[in-house]
Amino acid sequence: MNLPIILQEFLKAQELFDSISFTNCFSEHASVFDEGKIYTGKEEIKQWNEKSNNEYKTLFEVKDFSMKDNTTVLKINISGSFDGSPVMLSFHFRIENGLITALAITE
């Protein structure tokens, strides 16, 4: 897959459970929507990622990649120490100036 560089960095950071590198993929005022909650700004996104890494050791396996309008969608098989693992989720990214400005995670 020929993913945008920022998404390659995002996936590598998650693979290494590196919350700082993960957070650096986002713009200063980015937002993440996950499980009915919105995390806004780099500090909230970092805390969300650290908590997920610590509790679930989440691993990503990209299964599909598409672009529609200004949104890049990755279908990711997510596994970890959570009920129902693994699960296939869609990650909807908005990217501006080489950084993620918004991420919505849906089923």
Short mmCIF file of the C-alpha atoms (twelve columns), coordinates in Angstrom:
data_MODEL
# 
_entry.id   MODEL 
# 
loop_
_atom_site.group_PDB 
_atom_site.id 
_atom_site.type_symbol 
_atom_site.label_atom_id 
_atom_site.label_alt_id 
_atom_site.label_comp_id 
_atom_site.label_asym_id 
_atom_site.label_seq_id 
_atom_site.Cartn_x 
_atom_site.Cartn_y 
_atom_site.Cartn_z 
_atom_site.pdbx_PDB_model_num 
ATOM 1   C CA . MET A 1   0.000   0.000  0.000  1 
ATOM 2   C CA . ASN A 2   1.200   3.447  -0.868 1 
ATOM 3   C CA . LEU A 3   0.047   5.278  2.269  1 
ATOM 4   C CA . PRO A 4   0.714   8.954  2.924  1 
ATOM 5   C CA . ILE A 5   3.948   9.374  4.902  1 
ATOM 6   C CA . ILE A 6   2.155   10.689 7.989  1 
ATOM 7   C CA . LEU A 7   0.022   7.534  8.118  1 
ATOM 8   C CA . GLN A 8   3.116   5.364  7.769  1 
ATOM 9   C CA . GLU A 9   4.559   7.248  10.755 1 
ATOM 10  C CA . PHE A 10  1.270   6.881  12.667 1 
ATOM 11  C CA . LEU A 11  1.260   3.094  12.139 1 
ATOM 12  C CA . LYS A 12  4.953   2.742  13.036 1 
ATOM 13  C CA . ALA A 13  4.462   4.731  16.256 1 
ATOM 14  C CA . GLN A 14  1.574   2.452  17.238 1 
ATOM 15  C CA . GLU A 15  3.602   -0.646 16.406 1 
ATOM 16  C CA . LEU A 16  6.291   0.596  18.828 1 
ATOM 17  C CA . PHE A 17  3.717   1.738  21.447 1 
ATOM 18  C CA . ASP A 18  5.397   5.166  21.202 1 
ATOM 19  C CA . SER A 19  2.782   7.681  22.355 1 
ATOM 20  C CA . ILE A 20  5.045   10.672 21.782 1 
ATOM 21  C CA . SER A 21  5.743   9.804  18.130 1 
ATOM 22  C CA . PHE A 22  2.081   8.832  17.743 1 
ATOM 23  C CA . THR A 23  0.950   12.225 19.037 1 
ATOM 24  C CA . ASN A 24  3.460   14.056 16.838 1 
ATOM 25  C CA . CYS A 25  1.503   12.782 13.814 1 
ATOM 26  C CA . PHE A 26  -1.340  15.130 14.802 1 
ATOM 27  C CA . SER A 27  -1.697  18.890 14.430 1 
ATOM 28  C CA . GLU A 28  -1.831  21.006 17.565 1 
ATOM 29  C CA . HIS A 29  -5.647  21.263 17.595 1 
ATOM 30  C CA . ALA A 30  -6.483  17.877 16.071 1 
ATOM 31  C CA . SER A 31  -9.406  15.794 17.283 1 
ATOM 32  C CA . VAL A 32  -9.994  12.068 17.634 1 
ATOM 33  C CA . PHE A 33  -13.423 10.454 17.862 1 
ATOM 34  C CA . ASP A 34  -13.352 6.959  19.401 1 
ATOM 35  C CA . GLU A 35  -16.023 4.946  21.232 1 
ATOM 36  C CA . GLY A 36  -18.385 7.921  21.510 1 
ATOM 37  C CA . LYS A 37  -15.767 10.286 22.957 1 
ATOM 38  C CA . ILE A 38  -13.879 13.175 21.394 1 
ATOM 39  C CA . TYR A 39  -10.273 13.901 22.322 1 
ATOM 40  C CA . THR A 40  -9.092  17.366 21.330 1 
ATOM 41  C CA . GLY A 41  -5.532  18.637 21.189 1 
ATOM 42  C CA . LYS A 42  -2.251  16.816 21.364 1 
ATOM 43  C CA . GLU A 43  -2.270  16.313 25.154 1 
ATOM 44  C CA . GLU A 44  -5.692  14.595 25.212 1 
ATOM 45  C CA . ILE A 45  -4.731  12.488 22.183 1 
ATOM 46  C CA . LYS A 46  -1.491  11.444 23.895 1 
ATOM 47  C CA . GLN A 47  -3.343  10.465 27.076 1 
ATOM 48  C CA . TRP A 48  -5.917  8.487  25.048 1 
ATOM 49  C CA . ASN A 49  -3.166  6.617  23.192 1 
ATOM 50  C CA . GLU A 50  -1.124  5.932  26.342 1 
ATOM 51  C CA . LYS A 51  -4.179  4.558  28.129 1 
ATOM 52  C CA . SER A 52  -5.052  2.320  25.190 1 
ATOM 53  C CA . ASN A 53  -1.477  1.070  24.911 1 
ATOM 54  C CA . ASN A 54  -1.203  0.350  28.629 1 
ATOM 55  C CA . GLU A 55  -4.585  -1.348 28.980 1 
ATOM 56  C CA . TYR A 56  -4.936  -3.202 25.686 1 
ATOM 57  C CA . LYS A 57  -1.531  -3.410 23.931 1 
ATOM 58  C CA . THR A 58  -3.376  -2.617 20.717 1 
ATOM 59  C CA . LEU A 59  -1.883  -3.955 17.482 1 
ATOM 60  C CA . PHE A 60  -2.922  -2.670 14.043 1 
ATOM 61  C CA . GLU A 61  -2.992  -4.615 10.798 1 
ATOM 62  C CA . VAL A 62  -4.050  -2.522 7.806  1 
ATOM 63  C CA . LYS A 63  -6.357  -4.459 5.498  1 
ATOM 64  C CA . ASP A 64  -7.535  -1.779 3.075  1 
ATOM 65  C CA . PHE A 65  -6.838  1.807  2.075  1 
ATOM 66  C CA . SER A 66  -9.052  4.239  0.181  1 
ATOM 67  C CA . MET A 67  -9.482  7.945  -0.365 1 
ATOM 68  C CA . LYS A 68  -12.792 9.748  -0.681 1 
ATOM 69  C CA . ASP A 69  -13.050 13.513 -0.989 1 
ATOM 70  C CA . ASN A 70  -10.603 14.866 1.609  1 
ATOM 71  C CA . THR A 71  -10.680 11.752 3.779  1 
ATOM 72  C CA . THR A 72  -8.289  8.822  3.833  1 
ATOM 73  C CA . VAL A 73  -9.871  5.643  5.173  1 
ATOM 74  C CA . LEU A 74  -7.908  2.700  6.524  1 
ATOM 75  C CA . LYS A 75  -9.656  -0.556 7.377  1 
ATOM 76  C CA . ILE A 76  -7.625  -1.875 10.296 1 
ATOM 77  C CA . ASN A 77  -7.854  -5.223 12.048 1 
ATOM 78  C CA . ILE A 78  -7.201  -4.362 15.686 1 
ATOM 79  C CA . SER A 79  -6.150  -6.933 18.240 1 
ATOM 80  C CA . GLY A 80  -5.200  -6.657 21.871 1 
ATOM 81  C CA . SER A 81  -6.241  -7.645 25.363 1 
ATOM 82  C CA . PHE A 82  -9.853  -6.465 25.074 1 
ATOM 83  C CA . ASP A 83  -13.177 -8.290 24.785 1 
ATOM 84  C CA . GLY A 84  -14.045 -9.141 21.192 1 
ATOM 85  C CA . SER A 85  -10.449 -9.010 19.929 1 
ATOM 86  C CA . PRO A 86  -9.732  -8.864 17.067 1 
ATOM 87  C CA . VAL A 87  -12.122 -6.345 15.527 1 
ATOM 88  C CA . MET A 88  -12.161 -4.630 12.137 1 
ATOM 89  C CA . LEU A 89  -12.542 -0.857 12.374 1 
ATOM 90  C CA . SER A 90  -12.434 2.030  9.902  1 
ATOM 91  C CA . PHE A 91  -10.080 4.920  10.601 1 
ATOM 92  C CA . HIS A 92  -11.186 8.095  8.801  1 
ATOM 93  C CA . PHE A 93  -8.298  10.577 8.594  1 
ATOM 94  C CA . ARG A 94  -8.247  14.223 7.581  1 
ATOM 95  C CA . ILE A 95  -4.745  15.361 6.722  1 
ATOM 96  C CA . GLU A 96  -3.591  18.946 6.210  1 
ATOM 97  C CA . ASN A 97  -0.052  20.246 5.766  1 
ATOM 98  C CA . GLY A 98  1.368   16.768 6.392  1 
ATOM 99  C CA . LEU A 99  -0.337  16.247 9.778  1 
ATOM 100 C CA . ILE A 100 -3.510  14.515 10.912 1 
ATOM 101 C CA . THR A 101 -6.136  17.122 11.788 1 
ATOM 102 C CA . ALA A 102 -8.990  14.733 12.531 1 
ATOM 103 C CA . LEU A 103 -9.466  11.012 13.082 1 
ATOM 104 C CA . ALA A 104 -12.793 9.238  13.478 1 
ATOM 105 C CA . ILE A 105 -12.787 5.545  14.342 1 
ATOM 106 C CA . THR A 106 -15.933 3.648  13.378 1 
ATOM 107 C CA . GLU A 107 -17.138 0.089  12.911 1 
# 
